[in-house]
Amino acid sequence: MKKSRRNFIKQSGLAAGFTLAGGVAVKNYAFGNNINDPEYSQRISDIQKKHTQSFNMSGFVAPIIPIVRVGLIGLGQRGPAHLKVISTIEDVKIRALCDLRPEKVVEANKLLKNSDHNPELYSGGEDEWKKLCEQKDLDLIIVTTPWYMHAKIAIYAMQQGKHVAIEAPAAATVEEAWQLVKTAEQTRKHCMMLENTSYMDFQLLTLNMARHGFFGEVVHGDCAYNTSKMNNNFNKNLYWNMWWLRQYGSREGNIYPTHGLGPVAQIMNINRGDRFDFLVSVESKDFMMKAKAEELAKKDSSFKEFAKMNYRGNMNVTIIKTVKGSTIMLQHDATPPSPHSMIHGVYGTKGAALMDSPEPRISTGNHKWTSKNEFEKIADKYTHEITKKFRTTAKESGHGEKII
Ligand SMILES: NC(=O)c1ccc[n+]([C@@H]2O[C@H](COP(=O)([O-])OP(=O)(O)OC[C@H]3O[C@@H](n4cnc5c(N)ncnc54)[C@H](O)[C@@H]3O)[C@@H](O)[C@H]2O)c1
């Protein structure tokens, strides 16, 4: 059965996911700073000083589009996952598909067999995505290429009059993030980052609790995306051109911050009343990636180029202060042999909530975590409309009820 697009947005009352940073001073290296660029902090500071807001996109509502005509760029793993879900939504037509690799376009198009979607197909060249952006009969472009390409594609798409939804993270540098802000303001096109962790059960529950004043003033947020991608990153046949490993081998700082930060930023009303002021980011040395690359290079010469690289440290810890005085601790580690862990903690003047996977916890302010029974009562009361509506759909989509 087709899912209704408009009713879902009305019922949820949640217009957008995580929005772009609006004024963050880079005090140290973080968010994918290129190691070979010592002037980075100065350049960001100059860009921020120069930016004059031409329009306020916060809360922007675009004119209604009766049938949303969609194009997707990047059809590796994530693109087809989105394609499967959105092709089942009513009033949506998939009108264009693009990937550098022709076989990926053919495979994705097969998913639409026996449907009335009928997309134009683009492939075979580095810049074919530009032709997709120029296609006249498109309203929305979903960008699911490697993240260091997201901003340039999204900017061009908006300039061609299209709304964009970009996989996480939306940009590779703070500079690019500002270019996205500027282009969205100039073109008045939506530029939404698809930060799916903002829609996980506990993250939506705590957002709803925060909006109802459960936590009082939010003093501090803890967040993390700590998960082992060692096997994936060293797999020659998983990510196109082993692009993830190349990013770890050429950058420093938290190169994947938004799964942890997105939900906390929503709860703290970042760019909707508060904003990031400054951050300090520190990381461990790399204990694992170079060693693994060297070990593999002894048996397989195609790993020799990776053995020469110096990798980002395993654990990156970033502390952020907001203008209104709250703090955030953000972690990212993609190498540990420990189980997948997403920390999501909200600490307020009246209450707190914490999930350090797998068990979520809530405190009503009496210095104790609630019992399981009491937790369930509170969770029943505050379960977000999105969770109620989409729990079943999320299960069916294959990404699991818990999303990640
Ligand atoms: N939100 C989430 O939970 C989540 C999960 C996984 C990945 N992601 C994000 O999704 C994005 C894609 O990740 P993935 O795992 O699908 O990677 P992938 O390597 O499987 O797919 C990327 C695709 O982009 C294509 N591509 C490369 N250059 C291109 C070009 N110039 N023009 C057109 N296509 C091009 C590649 O051929 C490949 O098919 C990344 O930014 C990643 O961070 C998000």
The ligand as an SDF file (V2000), in Angstrom:
LIG
                    3D

 44 48  0  0  0  0  0  0  0  0999 V2000
   22.4400    7.7790    7.2170 N   0  0  0  0  0  0  0  0  0  0  0  0
   22.9730    6.5900    7.3040 C   0  0  0  0  0  0  0  0  0  0  0  0
   22.6480    5.7710    8.1540 O   0  0  0  0  0  0  0  0  0  0  0  0
   24.0180    6.2000    6.3080 C   0  0  0  0  0  0  0  0  0  0  0  0
   24.3960    4.8550    6.1700 C   0  0  0  0  0  0  0  0  0  0  0  0
   25.3310    4.5360    5.1990 C   0  0  0  0  0  0  0  0  0  0  0  0
   25.8820    5.5280    4.3960 C   0  0  0  0  0  0  0  0  0  0  0  0
   25.4970    6.8290    4.5590 N   0  0  0  0  0  0  0  0  0  0  0  0
   26.0250    7.8920    3.6670 C   0  0  0  0  0  0  0  0  0  0  0  0
   25.5600    7.6210    2.3430 O   0  0  0  0  0  0  0  0  0  0  0  0
   26.5310    8.0020    1.3860 C   0  0  0  0  0  0  0  0  0  0  0  0
   26.7890    6.8350    0.4240 C   0  0  0  0  0  0  0  0  0  0  0  0
   27.3450    5.7590    1.1620 O   0  0  0  0  0  0  0  0  0  0  0  0
   27.3280    4.2690    0.5660 P   0  0  0  0  0  0  0  0  0  0  0  0
   27.6070    3.3580    1.7020 O   0  0  0  0  0  0  0  0  0  0  0  0
   26.1100    4.0520   -0.2730 O   0  0  0  0  0  0  0  0  0  0  0  0
   28.6300    4.3210   -0.3830 O   0  0  0  0  0  0  0  0  0  0  0  0
   28.8710    3.4410   -1.6990 P   0  0  0  0  0  0  0  0  0  0  0  0
   30.3180    3.5060   -1.9880 O   0  0  0  0  0  0  0  0  0  0  0  0
   28.2470    2.0960   -1.5370 O   0  0  0  0  0  0  0  0  0  0  0  0
   28.0420    4.2220   -2.8080 O   0  0  0  0  0  0  0  0  0  0  0  0
   28.4600    5.4440   -3.3560 C   0  0  0  0  0  0  0  0  0  0  0  0
   28.0580    5.4560   -4.8220 C   0  0  0  0  0  0  0  0  0  0  0  0
   28.4020    6.7290   -5.3980 O   0  0  0  0  0  0  0  0  0  0  0  0
   28.8230    6.4810   -6.7390 C   0  0  0  0  0  0  0  0  0  0  0  0
   29.6260    7.5970   -7.2650 N   0  0  0  0  0  0  0  0  0  0  0  0
   30.9320    7.9040   -7.0160 C   0  0  0  0  0  0  0  0  0  0  0  0
   31.3040    8.9850   -7.7210 N   0  0  0  0  0  0  0  0  0  0  0  0
   30.1990    9.3880   -8.4150 C   0  0  0  0  0  0  0  0  0  0  0  0
   29.9540   10.4340   -9.3650 C   0  0  0  0  0  0  0  0  0  0  0  0
   30.9080   11.3170   -9.7050 N   0  0  0  0  0  0  0  0  0  0  0  0
   28.7150   10.5200   -9.9040 N   0  0  0  0  0  0  0  0  0  0  0  0
   27.7360    9.6450   -9.5750 C   0  0  0  0  0  0  0  0  0  0  0  0
   27.9200    8.6230   -8.7080 N   0  0  0  0  0  0  0  0  0  0  0  0
   29.1320    8.5000   -8.1440 C   0  0  0  0  0  0  0  0  0  0  0  0
   29.6150    5.1940   -6.6560 C   0  0  0  0  0  0  0  0  0  0  0  0
   29.7210    4.5450   -7.9150 O   0  0  0  0  0  0  0  0  0  0  0  0
   28.7870    4.3950   -5.6470 C   0  0  0  0  0  0  0  0  0  0  0  0
   27.8650    3.5420   -6.3120 O   0  0  0  0  0  0  0  0  0  0  0  0
   27.7680    8.4360    2.1810 C   0  0  0  0  0  0  0  0  0  0  0  0
   27.8240    9.8250    2.2060 O   0  0  0  0  0  0  0  0  0  0  0  0
   27.5500    7.9010    3.5800 C   0  0  0  0  0  0  0  0  0  0  0  0
   28.1080    8.7310    4.5510 O   0  0  0  0  0  0  0  0  0  0  0  0
   24.5820    7.1730    5.4980 C   0  0  0  0  0  0  0  0  0  0  0  0
  1  2  1  0
  2  3  2  0
  2  4  1  0
  4  5  1  0
  4 44  2  0
  5  6  2  0
  6  7  1  0
  7  8  2  0
  8  9  1  0
  8 44  1  0
  9 10  1  0
  9 42  1  0
 10 11  1  0
 11 12  1  0
 11 40  1  0
 12 13  1  0
 13 14  1  0
 14 15  2  0
 14 16  1  0
 14 17  1  0
 17 18  1  0
 18 19  2  0
 18 20  1  0
 18 21  1  0
 21 22  1  0
 22 23  1  0
 23 24  1  0
 23 38  1  0
 24 25  1  0
 25 26  1  0
 25 36  1  0
 26 27  1  0
 26 35  1  0
 27 28  2  0
 28 29  1  0
 29 30  1  0
 29 35  2  0
 30 31  1  0
 30 32  2  0
 32 33  1  0
 33 34  2  0
 34 35  1  0
 36 37  1  0
 36 38  1  0
 38 39  1  0
 40 41  1  0
 40 42  1  0
 42 43  1  0
M  CHG  2   8   1  16  -1
M  END
$$$$
